[in-house]
Amino acid sequence: MSEQHKPPNKRTTIYHVALEAGVAPSTVSRAFSKPSRVNSDTAQRIRQVAERLGYRTNPLARALTTSRTHMIALVIADITNPVFAEIVRGAQHAAADAELTTVLIDAQESDRLERAALERALPTIDGIVLASSRMSDSAIRVMSKQRPVVVLNRAISDVPCVVTDNPRGVRRAAEHLGELGHDHLTYVAGPEASWANGIRWRSVLEAGMELEIRVRRIGPFSPTIEGGEMAADELRRRATTAVITYNDQMAIGLMRGLARLGINVPVDLSVVGFDNIVAADIVTPRLTTVAAPLFAEGAVATKHLLAMINGSRGHTGQPMVLPVRLVVRDSTGPRKTEHRPPWAPAVNAPPPTNSILLAGN
């Protein structure tokens, strides 16, 4: 049957392809679901006919016989956060190479919404990539017993995980600030439910101890530009000369809030972000930040998930760690020592001598 003999306004079916290719419908089915069981020349002819006729396989119908839908779920914490853009691109690139369809789920920073969306998607997917999941470890373990799961930006001992080298990134940022003369560092914290937030704060504590830099933590704040602006108001009440923020969005918001308060970055305060999103190189001043290999994160996690779907054992125990690098731009500079920062509280004049004596009694 040639294409012009196909009934008008009718969807092309497996039977049209079989008739045109001169094979049985079951052979067409195997060519798409189990190509290794079909002669390579026959399989190629079937694919050429299918493409010419506009035939597309139905993944849900195919799943009835193969138990595979060739669809995976990619769950991200917040679709408005630009850090996930490159992760999604990397995951989709790897999925497309494997002829997988990616279903994107936005958890909106909610463990409840994340879990509910996954429970609805489970019957139609072969596996899950969780990027910065807000679910508990136990909930993720339960999910991993139902479908293959790979977790990004979080370490869970018995679930395959891909993380970036947060301790190394924090250490390089702290060393950079120490070399500029800063001896007092503030960490602006992100969501308490974020594993990365916890590991970055612990890394700040360790770096401060090793480099003899005083450290403190403020927050948590929303991991957004608005959250960074709120942090600026708190920093004004708690003077410091250098800051590392949970992510770049917060750093950008912080610099905007500081500018509104008349505080100059980097003259009065040095700021370091995390992730190296596109905006980090566009804002003024350009943001010094710890660059994570975001595209590689998505791609590596998806490739590992595909291997698990195809029967390989997941890499558990220690997470796969991807390298980071410090990108030095314009938001960090030498500590200003010639006069007090503009937000520092006024120093009270020393009390009279008799007050000191009374205090000693």
N, C-alpha and C positions, 0 to 999 in steps of 0.2 A: 504494500500500500504506500503510495507516495503522499506527500503532505497535502496536496490539493484534494485527495480523496478522504481526508479526515473530516468528519461531520463538522459543519461550521459552528462556531461559538461553543465548542465542546472542549473540556480540558483533556490534554493529552494524557493517556493512561499507559500502563505497562503493556497493555495488549496492542496498542498502536505501535509501540516501539518494537515489540516482538514480531509483529507482522511485517514491518518495514525491514527489520534486520534479518528476517528469515530464521528465527529461532523460537523456541518455546517461551512462554511467559515466565516459567520458573527459571530459565537461564538468564533472562533479564534481571530477575530478582536477585539471583546469586551474584551477577556481575556487579551489583551495587552493594549488597550486604556481605558477601563472602567472595571477593574477586579472586582469591587464590584458588578457588575451586572451578574457575572458568578459564578456558584456553585464552592466552593473552591476546591473540589476534581477534578472537570472537569478542572478548571484553572491550577491546578498543573499538571495534565496529559498532557495538551496542552503545557505547558512550557517544560516538560520533552521531549516530542516528538520534539518540536522546537529545543531544544538543541542538540538532537541526530541527527537531520537532518541538523543542521547548519543553521537554519532559523534565520534571523535578521530582525527586523522591520525597515522600512524606516521612519525616523522621519518626513521628509518633506511630504511624502504621508499621514502619520498618521495625520499630522496637518490639512489636508484638511477636515477631519471629526471631529477632536477634538479641533481645534484651538490651539493646543499645539505641540511644536516640541521637548520638553524636552532637549533643548539646551539653555545655558546662555552664555553671553559674559562677560569675565573678561578683563578689560582694565587696562594696566599698563603704567606708564609714560616712562619707559626705560628698555627694556629687558636685557640690559647689566649691570644694577644696581643690585648687589646681594641682596639688601634689599627686592626685590620683589620675590625672590626664595621661601622663607618660606610662604609669603602671597599666592603665587600661589599654593603651596602644601596644605595649609590649605583650600583654596577654592575648589580645586579639590577633596580633601578628603571628604568634606561635600557634594559636588555635586555627587560624586560616590555613597555615601551612599543613596542618593535620586534617583539614577539611572538617573542622568542628565549628559549630555555631556557639557564640558567647551570649549568654543571658545576663544582663547587667542589673544588679540589685543595689539600690541606694538605701542604706540602713538609717540615714539621718541621725547619726550618733546615738542610736537607740538600740540596746540589746534586745528589747522586746520586739521592735519592728523587724530587726534582722532575723530573729529566730522564726517569727511568723511567716515572713516572706520565703525563707528557706523551706519551711514545712510545706508550703503550697507548691514550691518548685520541685521538690524531691522526686515526684513520680515522673518528671519529664527530663531529668538531667542525669548525666553519667558521672559527674564529679563536681567538686566545689573548690574554688580559690577564695579564701577569706583574706581580704586586705585590711589590716588594722581593725580586726574584729573587736566588738565591744561585748560579745558574749563571754560568759564565764568559761574557765577551762573545762569544767565538767560538761557543760552544754556542748562545747566543741567536740569533746571526746564521744559523746552520744551521737552527734552528727556523723563523726568519722566512722562509726560502726554501720551506718546506713549507706554511705557513699564515700568513695575516696575523697580525701580532703587534704589540701595544702594550705598552710597558714603563712601569711606575709606579715612582717614587722611584729612578730611575737614568737616567743619560745615556749612550747609545750612539749614535755619530755617524750610522750609517746605518740605524737602526731607530727608528720613531716612539716618542717618550718623553713622559711627563708627570711633572714634578717640582714640588716646592714650593720656595719661595725660601729655601733653607737659609742662604745668606750673610746675607740680610736679617734672618732670624730670630735668628741668632747675634749679629749686630751690635746688634740692639735689646736682646737680653738682656745683652750686655756693657756697653752704654751705661747700662742700668738699674742694673747692679751698680756701675759706676763712679760714677754719681751718688750712690750710697749710701756711697761712700767706700772701696770695695773696690779694692785695687791688686794683689791676688794671686788668680788664678783657676785652678781645676783642672777639666779636662775628664775626665769619667768615660766611657771609651770602651765601645762596644758591639762587635758581631761584626766581626772584621777583614774578612770577606767582604762586608760591607754597604757599598754605594756611599755611602749617606747618612752613615754613620759617618765615612768618609774626608773627605767634603766638609765636614762639621760641624767636624771637627778642624782642617782647613785654614782654615776661616772663623774659628775661635777664635784661631789663630795670627795671622791678618791683623788681627782686631779688637784683639788685645792689642798689636800693634805700633803701630797707629794711635792707640789710646787710652792708650798707655803703661801697660798693665796686664801684670804678669808672669803668664805662663801655663805650665802643664805638663799632662801627660796621664798618667792611670793606666789600667790595664786591658790588654787587653780583658776585659770581663765579659759573662756571659750577659745578654741584654736582658730580664731578668725581675726580679721582686721579690727573689728569692734572689740574683741577681747584684748588685743594689744593696746588699743586706746584706753581701755579701762586700767590696764597695768600702768600706763604712764601716770595716771593720777596717784596710784599707790606709790610709785617710785619717787614722786615728788616729796612724799612724806618720809621716805626712807632712802636717804642719799646713798649713791654708789657711783662708781666711775666706769663700770663695765657690766654688760648684760649678755647672757646667752638665753635666747627664747626657745620655747618648745618647737616652733616651726617658723617658716618665713612669713606667713600671713600675720602672725602675731608681731613679728619684728617690724613689718611694714606699718601695721597699725600703731605700734609703740612709737616709731619715729614720727608718725603724723601727730600723735598725741603730744609728744615732747615738743615738737615745733610749735604747737598751739600754746604751750606753756612757756615758750621763749627759751627752751633748752636746745642747744646746738649739738647735733650729731655730725662728726665725732669729736668736736672740740670739747664739749662738756661731758659727753657720755659716749662710749663705744658700744656698738650693738652687733651681735652675731646671731644669725638665724640658723635654721636647719632645713635642708631639702634641696635648695637651689632651684626653686620654681622659676619660670620665665620672667615673672615680674621682678625678681631679685636684681636683674641686670638693667631694669628700666627705671625703677624708682630713683629719687634723689634724696640723699646720696645713695649710690649703688650699694647694695647690701653684701657685706661679707657673710659667708654662709658655709655650712658643711654640706657638700654636694653628695647626694645619694644616687646610685645608678638605677633610677626609677624604671626606665624602659626594661633594663635587664631583670629587675625584680619580677615584673609581670611575666616576662618571657620564660625565665628560669622556672618559676612556680608552675606555669601552665605546661611546660614540657615535662616536668616531674609528675604532674597530675596525669598527663596522657600516658606516661609509662606505667603508672599505677593502674589506670583504667585497662591497659592492655595486659595486666597480670604481673607486673614487676612489684617487688616489695617496696613499700615506702621507706624513705630515708628518715629514721627516727633516732632518738638519742640526742645528739648534738645538732643544733640547727645548721643549715648551710649559711655561711656568713659571706656577704658581698662587701667589697672594699668601698671606702668613702675617701673624699679628699676635701681639704679646706680651700675655698676660693676666696682670696683676699681682694676686697674692693675698697670702697670709700667710706664705709660706715664705722671703721675702726681707726683709731689714731692714738698718739702718745697721750699718756695721762697728763692732765693739766695740773701743775703743781704751784703755779705762781699765785693763784688766788682760789678761794672757795668756790665750789660749784654754785650756780645761781639758786638752786633749790635747797641748799643746805640751811638748816635752822640757824638763827642768829645765836652767837655765843654770848652767854650772859656775862656781865662784868663780874670779877671776883668779889665775893661778899666781904663786908668789913671784918677787920681782925677780931672784934669782939664776937661776931657771929661764929667765926671759926672756933673760938674758945668755948662758946656755949654749946656748939655742936659736939665738942669733945667731952663734955661733962656727962 
